[in-house]
């Protein structure tokens, strides 16, 4: 939200100021940004057809009432 510019100007300013002042928060934010970058660059694999079929069979089962 902060990086995407989805916050109000006041909230964005407050977060930016806190990141400047708080080393631990800044470090955690850096680690999260790095993880997001890595996740976005990973090639996703499709699940096996058998997995999808198993999920669909499970979803179609009638609920058990107790």
The first five atom37 places (N, CA, C, CB, O) and aatype in JSON, in Angstrom:
{
  "aatype": [20, 20, 20, 20, 20, 20, 20, 20, 20, 20, 20, 20, 20, 20, 20, 20, 20, 20, 20, 20, 20, 20, 20, 20, 20, 20, 20, 20, 20, 20, 20, 20, 20, 20, 20, 20, 20, 20, 20, 20, 20, 20, 20, 20, 20, 20, 20, 20, 20, 20, 20, 20, 20, 20, 20, 20, 20, 20, 20, 20, 20, 20, 20, 20, 20, 20],
  "atom_mask": [
    [1, 1, 1, 1, 1],
    [1, 1, 1, 1, 1],
    [1, 1, 1, 1, 1],
    [1, 1, 1, 1, 1],
    [1, 1, 1, 1, 1],
    [1, 1, 1, 1, 1],
    [1, 1, 1, 1, 1],
    [1, 1, 1, 1, 1],
    [1, 1, 1, 1, 1],
    [1, 1, 1, 1, 1],
    [1, 1, 1, 1, 1],
    [1, 1, 1, 1, 1],
    [1, 1, 1, 1, 1],
    [1, 1, 1, 1, 1],
    [1, 1, 1, 1, 1],
    [1, 1, 1, 1, 1],
    [1, 1, 1, 1, 1],
    [1, 1, 1, 1, 1],
    [1, 1, 1, 1, 1],
    [1, 1, 1, 1, 1],
    [1, 1, 1, 1, 1],
    [1, 1, 1, 1, 1],
    [1, 1, 1, 1, 1],
    [1, 1, 1, 1, 1],
    [1, 1, 1, 1, 1],
    [1, 1, 1, 1, 1],
    [1, 1, 1, 1, 1],
    [1, 1, 1, 1, 1],
    [1, 1, 1, 1, 1],
    [1, 1, 1, 1, 1],
    [1, 1, 1, 1, 1],
    [1, 1, 1, 1, 1],
    [1, 1, 1, 1, 1],
    [1, 1, 1, 1, 1],
    [1, 1, 1, 1, 1],
    [1, 1, 1, 1, 1],
    [1, 1, 1, 1, 1],
    [1, 1, 1, 1, 1],
    [1, 1, 1, 1, 1],
    [1, 1, 1, 1, 1],
    [1, 1, 1, 1, 1],
    [1, 1, 1, 1, 1],
    [1, 1, 1, 1, 1],
    [1, 1, 1, 1, 1],
    [1, 1, 1, 1, 1],
    [1, 1, 1, 1, 1],
    [1, 1, 1, 1, 1],
    [1, 1, 1, 1, 1],
    [1, 1, 1, 1, 1],
    [1, 1, 1, 1, 1],
    [1, 1, 1, 1, 1],
    [1, 1, 1, 1, 1],
    [1, 1, 1, 1, 1],
    [1, 1, 1, 1, 1],
    [1, 1, 1, 1, 1],
    [1, 1, 1, 1, 1],
    [1, 1, 1, 1, 1],
    [1, 1, 1, 1, 1],
    [1, 1, 1, 1, 1],
    [1, 1, 1, 1, 1],
    [1, 1, 1, 1, 1],
    [1, 1, 1, 1, 1],
    [1, 1, 1, 1, 1],
    [1, 1, 1, 1, 1],
    [1, 1, 1, 1, 1],
    [1, 1, 1, 1, 1]
  ],
  "atom_positions": [
    [[0.83, -1.18, 0.0], [0.0, 0.0, 0.0], [0.87, 1.25, 0.0], [-0.94, -0.01, 1.2], [0.66, 2.16, -0.8]],
    [[1.83, 1.29, 0.87], [2.72, 2.45, 0.96], [3.51, 2.6, -0.33], [3.66, 2.33, 2.16], [3.58, 3.68, -0.9]],
    [[4.12, 1.5, -0.78], [4.94, 1.53, -1.99], [4.11, 1.78, -3.24], [5.71, 0.23, -2.14], [4.59, 2.39, -4.2]],
    [[2.88, 1.34, -3.25], [2.03, 1.48, -4.42], [1.35, 2.85, -4.49], [0.98, 0.4, -4.42], [0.67, 3.16, -5.47]],
    [[1.53, 3.66, -3.45], [0.93, 4.98, -3.45], [-0.56, 4.96, -3.17], [1.17, 5.65, -4.75], [-1.28, 5.86, -3.61]],
    [[-1.02, 3.95, -2.45], [-2.44, 3.81, -2.19], [-2.89, 4.47, -0.89], [-2.8, 2.35, -2.16], [-4.08, 4.44, -0.56]],
    [[-1.98, 5.07, -0.16], [-2.33, 5.7, 1.11], [-2.53, 7.2, 0.92], [-1.24, 5.44, 2.16], [-2.1, 7.79, -0.08]],
    [[-3.2, 7.79, 1.89], [-3.35, 9.24, 1.85], [-1.98, 9.89, 2.01], [-4.33, 9.73, 2.95], [-1.03, 9.27, 2.46]],
    [[-1.91, 11.15, 1.63], [-0.65, 11.88, 1.72], [-0.15, 11.95, 3.16], [-0.8, 13.28, 1.15], [1.05, 11.84, 3.42]],
    [[-1.08, 12.14, 4.1], [-0.7, 12.23, 5.52], [-0.09, 10.91, 6.01], [-1.92, 12.6, 6.38], [0.94, 10.91, 6.69]],
    [[-0.74, 9.81, 5.65], [-0.23, 8.5, 6.1], [1.1, 8.18, 5.43], [-1.26, 7.4, 5.8], [2.01, 7.66, 6.07]],
    [[1.21, 8.48, 4.15], [2.47, 8.23, 3.45], [3.61, 9.04, 4.06], [2.33, 8.57, 1.96], [4.72, 8.52, 4.23]],
    [[3.34, 10.29, 4.38], [4.35, 11.14, 5.0], [4.74, 10.61, 6.36], [3.84, 12.58, 5.13], [5.93, 10.57, 6.7]],
    [[3.76, 10.19, 7.15], [4.04, 9.66, 8.48], [4.9, 8.39, 8.39], [2.73, 9.36, 9.24], [5.84, 8.21, 9.17]],
    [[4.57, 7.51, 7.45], [5.35, 6.28, 7.29], [6.76, 6.61, 6.83], [4.66, 5.34, 6.29], [7.73, 6.05, 7.35]],
    [[6.89, 7.51, 5.87], [8.22, 7.88, 5.38], [9.08, 8.47, 6.49], [8.1, 8.89, 4.22], [10.27, 8.16, 6.59]],
    [[8.5, 9.31, 7.31], [9.24, 9.9, 8.43], [9.65, 8.84, 9.44], [8.39, 10.97, 9.12], [10.77, 8.87, 9.96]],
    [[8.74, 7.9, 9.72], [9.07, 6.84, 10.68], [10.18, 5.94, 10.13], [7.82, 5.99, 11.01], [11.05, 5.49, 10.87]],
    [[10.14, 5.67, 8.82], [11.2, 4.86, 8.21], [12.55, 5.56, 8.3], [10.86, 4.56, 6.75], [13.58, 4.91, 8.47]],
    [[12.56, 6.88, 8.18], [13.81, 7.64, 8.31], [14.34, 7.58, 9.74], [13.59, 9.1, 7.9], [15.55, 7.5, 9.95]],
    [[13.44, 7.62, 10.71], [13.85, 7.71, 12.11], [14.11, 6.35, 12.76], [12.8, 8.44, 12.89], [14.89, 6.27, 13.7]],
    [[13.48, 5.3, 12.28], [13.52, 4.01, 12.96], [14.31, 3.0, 12.13], [12.08, 3.49, 13.22], [13.83, 2.49, 11.12]],
    [[15.54, 2.73, 12.56], [16.42, 1.83, 11.81], [15.84, 0.43, 11.71], [17.8, 1.77, 12.46], [15.87, -0.16, 10.63]],
    [[15.3, -0.12, 12.79], [14.78, -1.48, 12.79], [13.59, -1.6, 11.82], [14.35, -1.89, 14.22], [13.49, -2.58, 11.08]],
    [[12.71, -0.62, 11.85], [11.58, -0.63, 10.93], [12.05, -0.52, 9.49], [10.61, 0.52, 11.27], [11.53, -1.21, 8.61]],
    [[13.02, 0.33, 9.25], [13.57, 0.51, 7.9], [14.18, -0.79, 7.39], [14.62, 1.63, 7.89], [14.02, -1.14, 6.22]],
    [[14.88, -1.51, 8.26], [15.5, -2.78, 7.87], [14.44, -3.84, 7.56], [16.44, -3.28, 8.99], [14.57, -4.57, 6.58]],
    [[13.41, -3.92, 8.39], [12.33, -4.87, 8.13], [11.62, -4.54, 6.82], [11.33, -4.87, 9.3], [11.27, -5.44, 6.06]],
    [[11.41, -3.27, 6.57], [10.77, -2.84, 5.33], [11.62, -3.21, 4.13], [10.51, -1.32, 5.35], [11.1, -3.65, 3.11]],
    [[12.93, -3.05, 4.24], [13.84, -3.4, 3.16], [13.77, -4.9, 2.87], [15.28, -3.0, 3.51], [13.74, -5.31, 1.7]],
    [[13.74, -5.72, 3.92], [13.66, -7.17, 3.75], [12.35, -7.55, 3.07], [13.79, -7.88, 5.12], [12.34, -8.42, 2.19]],
    [[11.25, -6.93, 3.46], [9.96, -7.22, 2.84], [9.94, -6.81, 1.37], [8.84, -6.51, 3.6], [9.4, -7.53, 0.53]],
    [[10.54, -5.67, 1.05], [10.6, -5.23, -0.34], [11.41, -6.19, -1.19], [11.19, -3.82, -0.44], [11.05, -6.51, -2.32]],
    [[12.52, -6.66, -0.62], [13.37, -7.62, -1.32], [12.62, -8.93, -1.56], [14.66, -7.88, -0.53], [12.71, -9.51, -2.64]],
    [[11.89, -9.4, -0.56], [11.12, -10.64, -0.7], [10.05, -10.48, -1.77], [10.48, -11.04, 0.64], [9.83, -11.39, -2.57]],
    [[9.38, -9.34, -1.8], [8.36, -9.09, -2.81], [8.97, -9.08, -4.21], [7.64, -7.77, -2.53], [8.39, -9.63, -5.15]],
    [[10.12, -8.47, -4.34], [10.81, -8.44, -5.64], [11.14, -9.86, -6.09], [12.09, -7.59, -5.55], [10.95, -10.2, -7.25]],
    [[11.65, -10.67, -5.17], [11.99, -12.05, -5.52], [10.75, -12.86, -5.9], [12.71, -12.73, -4.36], [10.77, -13.61, -6.87]],
    [[9.68, -12.7, -5.13], [8.44, -13.43, -5.43], [7.89, -13.03, -6.8], [7.39, -13.17, -4.35], [7.44, -13.89, -7.56]],
    [[7.94, -11.76, -7.1], [7.41, -11.29, -8.38], [8.25, -11.75, -9.56], [7.33, -9.78, -8.38], [7.76, -11.81, -10.69]],
    [[9.51, -12.09, -9.32], [10.37, -12.51, -10.42], [10.41, -14.03, -10.6], [11.78, -11.98, -10.2], [11.0, -14.53, -11.56]],
    [[9.79, -14.77, -9.68], [9.79, -16.22, -9.77], [8.83, -16.71, -10.84], [9.44, -16.83, -8.42], [7.75, -16.14, -11.03]],
    [[9.22, -17.76, -11.52], [8.34, -18.38, -12.49], [7.4, -19.31, -11.74], [9.16, -19.14, -13.59], [7.84, -20.22, -11.03]],
    [[6.12, -19.09, -11.92], [5.13, -19.92, -11.25], [4.88, -21.18, -12.06], [3.82, -19.14, -11.03], [4.92, -21.17, -13.29]],
    [[4.61, -22.26, -11.34], [4.3, -23.53, -11.99], [2.84, -23.85, -11.76], [5.21, -24.66, -11.45], [2.28, -23.6, -10.69]],
    [[2.23, -24.41, -12.77], [0.83, -24.83, -12.64], [0.78, -26.13, -11.84], [0.17, -25.02, -14.04], [1.67, -26.97, -11.95]],
    [[-0.28, -26.28, -11.04], [-0.41, -27.54, -10.3], [-0.72, -28.69, -11.26], [-1.52, -27.43, -9.23], [-1.21, -28.47, -12.37]],
    [[-0.42, -29.91, -10.82], [-0.71, -31.08, -11.64], [-2.22, -31.23, -11.8], [-0.1, -32.37, -11.01], [-2.99, -30.83, -10.93]],
    [[-2.61, -31.8, -12.92], [-4.04, -32.04, -13.2], [-4.66, -32.9, -12.09], [-4.22, -32.73, -14.58], [-5.8, -32.67, -11.68]],
    [[-3.9, -33.88, -11.6], [-4.41, -34.77, -10.54], [-4.72, -33.97, -9.27], [-3.39, -35.89, -10.23], [-5.7, -34.25, -8.58]],
    [[-3.91, -32.99, -8.97], [-4.13, -32.15, -7.78], [-5.42, -31.36, -7.92], [-2.94, -31.2, -7.56], [-6.23, -31.31, -6.99]],
    [[-5.61, -30.75, -9.08], [-6.83, -29.98, -9.32], [-8.06, -30.88, -9.23], [-6.78, -29.29, -10.71], [-9.07, -30.49, -8.64]],
    [[-7.97, -32.08, -9.81], [-9.11, -33.01, -9.76], [-9.42, -33.41, -8.33], [-8.82, -34.25, -10.6], [-10.58, -33.51, -7.95]],
    [[-8.4, -33.65, -7.53], [-8.62, -34.02, -6.12], [-9.3, -32.88, -5.37], [-7.28, -34.37, -5.44], [-10.2, -33.12, -4.56]],
    [[-8.88, -31.66, -5.62], [-9.49, -30.51, -4.95], [-10.95, -30.38, -5.37], [-8.72, -29.21, -5.28], [-11.82, -30.13, -4.53]],
    [[-11.22, -30.54, -6.65], [-12.6, -30.42, -7.14], [-13.49, -31.53, -6.57], [-12.62, -30.47, -8.67], [-14.63, -31.28, -6.2]],
    [[-12.97, -32.76, -6.48], [-13.76, -33.85, -5.89], [-14.07, -33.54, -4.43], [-13.0, -35.19, -6.01], [-15.19, -33.76, -3.97]],
    [[-13.09, -33.04, -3.72], [-13.29, -32.7, -2.31], [-14.34, -31.59, -2.17], [-11.95, -32.25, -1.67], [-15.19, -31.64, -1.29]],
    [[-14.27, -30.6, -3.04], [-15.19, -29.46, -2.96], [-16.63, -29.88, -3.29], [-14.74, -28.35, -3.91], [-17.57, -29.25, -2.82]],
    [[-16.8, -30.91, -4.08], [-18.13, -31.34, -4.49], [-18.79, -32.29, -3.49], [-18.06, -32.01, -5.84], [-19.97, -32.6, -3.62]],
    [[-18.03, -32.75, -2.51], [-18.62, -33.65, -1.51], [-19.7, -32.93, -0.74], [-17.54, -34.18, -0.55], [-19.63, -31.73, -0.5]],
    [[-20.72, -33.71, -0.34], [-21.79, -33.13, 0.45], [-21.28, -32.95, 1.89], [-23.08, -34.03, 0.42], [-20.55, -33.79, 2.4]],
    [[-21.67, -31.84, 2.52], [-21.22, -31.62, 3.9], [-21.82, -32.63, 4.86], [-21.57, -30.2, 4.36], [-22.96, -33.07, 4.68]],
    [[-21.05, -32.99, 5.86], [-21.51, -33.94, 6.89], [-22.14, -33.14, 8.01], [-20.33, -34.83, 7.42], [-21.52, -32.23, 8.56]],
    [[-23.37, -33.48, 8.37], [-24.03, -32.82, 9.47], [-23.97, -33.69, 10.7], [-25.48, -32.48, 9.12], [-24.14, -34.91, 10.62]],
    [[-23.73, -33.08, 11.83], [-23.59, -33.83, 13.08], [-24.78, -33.58, 13.96], [-22.31, -33.44, 13.82], [-24.86, -34.11, 15.06]]
  ]
}
